[in-house]
Amino acid sequence: MSNTFVQNESIETIIQRYKGTVYSVALSYTNNQHDADDIFQEVFLIYFKSKPQFNDEEHRKAWLIRTTMNCSLRVVDSTYRKRTVPMEEMEEGSFQFETKEENAVYLALQALPEKYRIVLQLFYFEDMSIESISKALNLKVSTVKVQLMRGREMMKTKLKEEEYQ
């Protein structure tokens, strides 16, 4: 990502730059590829329609993450979803990474409570600083640090459990 901030970039450029971030945050919240696909589309549709103004690239990224989280929470908390019983999402071979270790990390991460999962996702997979995560999630820096520490410990425990099974 360049240091030069361009306010009026094309939607295609913005989608290319942030597609991984938006999709991974949506998948982290929903644990469902189909819902993540829908949320991905909804976030960029909102972006396109609302044409928000930003101070810098970090502000744009924080807006996209916050919008993704809001859309994801709407899906997760929907009455429809609470009344349905999902089909087995993780059927053998339906969603697999290349290595056994990557699958173990993904499954351990998805098993964490949401507040730890999203902070770990943003820190490790989106390379966001603690300060950037703090701004994007409207949390204190100290809260982000504690959630990272606790999330790491939970991941370590889950991965050790997986190792012995």
LUMGUZA-46419 format. One record per atom (N, C-alpha, C): residue in three letters; y, x, z. Coordinates in steps of 0.001 Angstrom, whole numbers, padded with zeros to 6 digits, always signed. Atoms other than C-alpha are relative to their C-alpha. Example, Ala and Ser with C-alpha at 12.3 -4.5 7.8 and 13.67 -1.06 7.14 Angstrom:
% LUMGUZA-46419
ala-001190+000890+000000
ala-004500+012300+007800
ala+001200+000900+000000
ser-001190-000820-000060
ser-001060+013670+007140
ser+001090-000770+000730
% end
This chain:
% LUMGUZA-46419
met-001162+000848+000000
met+000000+000000+000000
met+001232+000900+000000
ser-001195-000834+000111
ser+003354+001463-000942
ser+000998-000369+001097
asn-001033+000239-000999
asn+006303+001773+001421
asn+001135-000844-000543
thr-001051+000786+000617
thr+008572-000010-001041
thr-000360-001477+000108
phe+000245+001429-000174
phe+008862-003672-000153
phe+000658-000762-001139
val-000504+000833+001095
val+009214-006059-003087
val-000154-001448+000437
gln+000014+001379-000505
gln+010163-009570-001999
gln-000679-000961-000977
asn+000458+000987+000974
asn+009275-011378-005237
asn-001129+000508-000891
glu+001148-000439+000784
glu+005959-009896-006321
glu-000766-001230-000503
ser+000775+001115+000540
ser+003657-012055-008404
ser-001107-000387+000981
ile+001070+000495-000870
ile+001082-014192-006620
ile-001291+000763-000258
glu+001205-000764+000338
glu-001659-012267-008459
glu-000015+001340+000730
thr-000102-001284-000698
thr-000416-008992-006962
thr-000267-000179+001487
ile+000192+000268-001432
ile-000309-010480-003456
ile-001462-000323+000283
ile+001414+000339-000185
ile-003805-011949-003829
ile-000856+001256-000072
gln+000775-001253+000133
gln-005179-008601-005022
gln+000143+000861+001247
arg-000260-000870-001147
arg-003580-006774-002111
arg-000651-000533+001276
tyr+000418+000572-001282
tyr-004634-009192+000634
tyr-001277-000832-000047
lys+001197+000842+000098
lys-007798-010879-000629
lys-001050+000375+001048
gly+000994-000436-000987
gly-010059-008788+001626
gly+000381-000402+001406
thr-000478+000344-001340
thr-007954-009366+004709
thr-000143-001497+000261
val+000042+001454-000176
val-007635-013123+004241
val-001451-000491+000069
tyr+001385+000471+000021
tyr-011296-013611+003380
tyr-000757+000435+001260
ser+000750-000480-001166
ser-012624-011451+006225
ser+000440-000701+001287
val-000464+000742-001180
val-010434-013199+008818
val-000576-001416-000025
ala+000557+001357+000117
ala-011546-016614+007525
ala-001497-000005+000302
leu+001454-000084-000242
leu-015213-015569+007540
leu-000282+000278+001467
ser+000168-000312-001413
ser-014837-014152+011026
ser+000153-001245+000874
tyr-000211+001229-000773
tyr-013534-017488+012337
tyr-001060-001054-000270
thr+000850+001132+000352
thr-015841-019834+010462
thr-001488+000316-000018
asn+001400-000405+000138
asn-019076-017840+010110
asn-000685-000724-001163
asn+000538+000773+001096
asn-019526-019692+006843
asn+000723+000411-001285
gln-000591-000484+001251
gln-018979-018340+003330
gln+000757-001093-000748
his-000627+001087+000752
his-018130-021716+001804
his+001341-000408+000622
asp-001263+000311-000669
asp-015497-022517+004427
asp+001007+001129-000209
ala-000887-001148+000216
ala-014069-018996+004058
ala+000593-000039-001413
asp-000502+000140+001371
asp-013778-019549+000288
asp+001117-001050-000069
asp-000993+001077+000006
asp-011904-022826+000857
asp+001288+000428+000701
ile-001163-000457-000761
ile-009598-021271+003442
ile+000787+001029-000807
phe-000628-001005+000848
phe-008895-018328+001128
phe+000913-000683-001028
gln-000782+000721+001004
gln-007734-020727-001576
gln+001183-000727+000632
glu-001056+000758-000668
glu-005727-022830+000853
glu+001154+000915+000433
val-001037-000923-000467
val-003860-019826+002299
val+000900+000435-001152
phe-000824-000462+001111
phe-002738-018549-001078
phe+000719-001152-000702
leu-000712+001172+000517
leu-001847-022072-002216
leu+001236-000279+000858
ile-001141+000175-000908
ile+000373-022438+000859
ile+001048+001065-000283
tyr-000923-001104+000300
tyr+001894-019034+000101
tyr+000776-000287-001286
phe-000613+000275+001299
phe+002558-020023-003513
phe+001012-001148+000085
lys-000867+001170-000086
lys+004058-023406-002636
lys+001220+000231+000894
ser-001099-000141-000961
ser+006192-022333+000313
ser+000940+001153-000310
lys-000825-001160+000372
lys+007487-019049-001146
lys+000747+000573+001204
pro-000663-000514-001210
pro+008157-017553+002300
pro+000745+001305-000262
gln-000785-001232+000094
gln+010697-014766+002750
gln-000413+000917+001149
phe+000458-000966-000995
phe+009730-011583+004598
phe+000974+001157+000121
asn-000834-001177-000249
asn+011514-008620+006137
asn-000620+001260-000586
asp+000710-001177+000484
asp+008849-006123+005116
asp-001460-000365-000245
glu+001400+000242+000346
glu+005218-005760+004090
glu-000834-000370+001225
glu+000711+000324-001238
glu+003987-005856+007691
glu+000221-001461+000385
his-000326+001399-000277
his+005742-009208+008139
his-000816-000934-000914
arg+000784+000801+000950
arg+004030-010571+004997
arg-001470-000051+000435
lys+001402-000076-000419
lys+000608-009383+006204
lys-000230-000832+001256
ala+000116+000783-001235
ala+001168-010906+009654
ala+000040-001494-000312
trp-000093+001412+000394
trp+002179-014226+008031
trp-001324-000462-000613
leu+001266+000371+000643
leu-000975-014262+005887
leu-001132-000095+001026
ile+001042+000039-001039
ile-003190-013478+008893
ile+000186-001229+000872
arg-000262+001157-000852
arg-001529-016133+011051
arg-000332-001301-000744
thr+000307+001189+000800
thr-001793-018728+008245
thr-001509-000154-000170
thr+001459+000034+000125
thr-005461-017810+007725
thr-000629-000482+001297
met+000530+000427-001297
met-006130-018206+011437
met+000231-001488+000220
asn-000303+001427-000179
asn-004398-021592+011529
asn-000890-000882-000872
cys+000874+000766+000902
cys-006328-022857+008502
cys-001447+000042+000491
ser+001370-000156-000498
ser-009577-021513+009956
ser-000237-000865+001230
leu+000140+000812-001209
leu-008987-023181+013307
leu-000043-001487-000328
arg+000019+001400+000431
arg-008270-026467+011552
arg-001398-000382-000499
val+001351+000268+000512
val-011652-026228+009792
val-001008-000013+001146
val+000958-000127-001101
val-013557-025098+012894
val+000119-001173+000974
asp-000228+001089-000955
asp-011987-027813+015074
asp-000069-001394-000612
ser-000010+001303+000652
ser-012350-030602+012510
ser-001089-000920+000555
thr+000949+001005-000475
thr-014071-033793+013583
thr-001252-000012-000873
tyr+001137+000003+000924
tyr-016268-033687+010483
tyr-000986+001108+000356
arg+000875-001146-000286
arg-017614-030242+011329
arg-000726-000180+001336
lys+000623+000203-001308
lys-018313-031235+014936
lys-001120-001030-000065
arg+001017+001050+000102
arg-020378-034233+013793
arg-001144+000361-000931
thr+001055-000372+000927
thr-022499-032377+011254
thr-000852+001115+000570
val+000902-001077-000359
val-025465-030117+011700
val-000134+000889-001232
pro+000019-000855+001186
pro-025102-027122+009352
pro-001405+000424-000390
met+001260-000549+000474
met-027969-026001+007195
met-000017+001464+000398
glu+000127-001401-000401
glu-029254-022559+008021
glu+000793+000880-000948
glu-000893-000820+000822
glu-026425-020315+006727
glu-000622+001358-000318
met+000511-001352+000160
met-028279-017050+007200
met-001489-000001-000379
glu+001374-000021+000465
glu-031517-017828+005396
glu-000330+001385-000515
glu+000424-001327+000427
glu-033532-014777+004472
glu+000561+000334-001378
gly-000532-000478+001275
gly-031631-012898+001767
gly+001242-000716-000486
ser-001151+000738+000507
ser-028722-015358+001519
ser+001304+000780+000135
phe-001216-000780-000212
phe-026052-013060+002940
phe-000403+001297+000679
gln+000485-001274-000535
gln-027122-009469+003377
gln+000885+001144-000470
phe-000676-001229+000374
phe-025381-006121+003411
phe-001046+000972-000517
glu+000911-000971+000593
glu-026872-003025+001840
glu-000945+000639+001008
thr+000847-000689-000978
thr-028196-001484+005051
thr-000282-000884+001208
lys+000384+000707-001217
lys-029930-002725+008157
lys+001100+000133+001062
glu-001049-000246-000984
glu-027163-001177+010269
glu+001219-000885-000240
glu-001145+000858+000326
glu-024405-003067+008417
glu-000285-001450+000381
asn+000383+001358-000392
asn-026293-006329+008944
asn+000060-000158+001512
ala-000010+000059-001463
ala-026709-005546+012652
ala+001433-000061+000530
val-001398-000006-000440
val-022983-004791+013062
val+000642-001350-000309
tyr-000571+001295+000376
tyr-022007-007968+011180
tyr-000474-001103+000952
leu+000544+001045-000870
leu-024324-010170+013249
leu+000490+000149+001434
ala-000517-000228-001346
ala-023211-008555+016516
ala+001458-000429+000092
leu-001414+000380+000023
leu-019559-009043+015572
leu+000146-001520-000024
gln-000085+001459+000094
gln-020137-012697+014665
gln-000431-000683+001295
ala+000465+000584-001252
ala-021825-013277+018029
ala+001041+000101+001122
leu-001034-000162-001023
leu-018704-012224+019957
leu+000887-001237+000087
pro-001008+001062-000099
pro-016206-014727+021306
pro+001138+000284-000979
glu-001008-000084+001059
glu-013446-015406+018788
glu+001119+000998+000298
lys-001157-000854-000290
lys-010648-013559+020602
lys-000338+001483-000108
tyr+000398-001406+000143
tyr-012600-010289+020637
tyr-000353+000314-001449
arg+000430-000187+001386
arg-014033-010729+017160
arg+001189+000249-000927
ile-001130-000120+000929
ile-010667-011159+015433
ile+000759+001297+000231
val-000704-001249-000299
val-009050-008200+017213
val-000786+001194-000540
leu+000837-001085+000543
leu-011983-005915+016330
leu+000045+000009-001526
gln-000047+000129+001456
gln-011946-007207+012756
gln+001283+000621-000557
leu-001285-000495+000492
leu-008255-006453+012298
leu+000162+001503+000247
phe-000163-001413-000337
phe-008389-003059+014019
phe-000905+000898-000844
tyr+000949-000883+000670
tyr-011513-001622+012421
tyr-000147-000236-001499
phe+000248+000290+001411
phe-011852-003388+009088
phe+001278-000152-000818
glu-001268+000140+000708
glu-008207-004036+008224
glu+000950+001153+000308
asp-000787-001194-000350
asp-006914-000747+009696
asp+001393-000339+000515
met-001295+000367-000574
met-004125-002511+011561
met+000176+000712+001337
ser-000298-000631-001284
ser-002425-000776+014477
ser-000013-001067+001096
ile-000025+000921-001130
ile-002501-002313+017935
ile+001319-000778+000011
glu-001304+000658+000032
glu+001209-003079+017591
glu+000054-001078-001086
ser+000016+000981+001093
ser+000674-004841+014247
ser-000857-001205+000359
ile+000875+001097-000433
ile-002187-006897+015675
ile+000746-000857+001022
ser-000774+000691-001023
ser+000016-007782+018632
ser+001007-000949-000634
lys-000988+000838+000685
lys+002736-009101+016311
lys-000666-001134-000777
ala+000663+001002+000834
ala+000325-010920+013996
ala-000612-001127+000825
leu+000682+001002-000817
leu-001485-012706+016816
leu+000870-000557+001125
asn-000910+000409-001077
asn+001549-013202+019093
asn-000601+000277+001377
leu+000565-000436-001272
leu-000139-011282+021905
leu+000753+001230+000482
lys-000575-001225-000537
lys+001128-008565+024221
lys-000868+001171-000452
val+000732-001210+000383
val+000141-005017+023246
val-001110+000263+001010
ser+001014-000241-001038
ser-001687-004692+026573
ser-001188-000952-000146
thr+001077+000978+000213
thr-003688-007854+025808
thr-000900+000445-001149
val+000778-000482+001141
val-004769-006460+022435
val-000869+001184+000428
lys+000759-001170-000469
lys-005838-003191+024101
lys-001197-000421+000853
val+001087+000483-000861
val-007900-005039+026722
val-001072-000697-000841
gln+000974+000699+000841
gln-009517-007264+024075
gln-000796+000986-000855
leu+000720-001037+000748
leu-010390-004197+021988
leu-001030+000684+000884
met+000914-000675-000918
met-011925-002473+024995
met-001201-000897+000336
arg+001080+000926-000357
arg-013942-005536+026045
arg-000881-000321-001210
gly+000759+000268+001218
gly-014961-006287+022456
gly-000922+001155-000350
arg+000837-001188+000260
arg-016232-002717+021991
arg-001209+000027+000936
glu+001100+000007-000970
glu-018289-002998+025169
glu-001035-001071-000351
met+000923+001073+000386
met-019775-006315+024052
met-000798+000395-001241
met+000691-000451+001225
met-020585-004854+020619
met-001071+001027+000353
lys+000952-001031-000400
lys-022266-001852+022230
lys-001239-000635+000638
thr+001100+000686-000671
thr-024382-004134+024421
thr-000863-000764-001002
lys+000749+000787+000993
lys-025348-006425+021528
lys-000800+000901-000939
leu+000703-000911+000908
leu-026263-003512+019267
leu-001154+000701+000699
lys+001126-000592-000761
lys-028407-001927+022004
lys-001119-001020+000142
glu+001009+001055-000092
glu-030184-005270+022497
glu-000749-000131-001320
glu+000591+000119+001337
glu-030791-005491+018741
glu-000954+001159-000267
glu+000804-001197+000211
glu-032180-001951+018721
glu-001390-000127+000629
tyr+001273+000120-000712
tyr-034909-002907+021192
tyr-000829-001193-000445
gln+000769+001172+000458
gln-036003-006051+019392
gln-000747+000301-001267
% end
